[in-house]
Amino acid sequence: MDPSLLAKGFAWFFVFIISTVLHEASHAYVAMKFGDRTALEAGQVTLDPTPHIRREPFGMILAPLLTFFLNGWMLGWASAPYDPNWERQFP
């Protein structure tokens, strides 16, 4: 395997983790501020990637690495939990 490809993959993965965690923690923070404490209680209002990876291991680890090494680009996902009953009550 080409060392420059591995370095590129590592850099992309680092940026992917940081940006995805920041994005989902922001969702969780805003939900908490507006009254839905589900994400807060699940430990998602944090910049620590561990709870986010624990919640979506396939979308945060496996899918990004697979898509990078198979296609040359990185795709993954994460999510923040929410209470659908709270959402219906406060649209």
Order of alpha helices (4+ residues) and beta strands (2+ residues): alpha-alpha-alpha-alpha-alpha
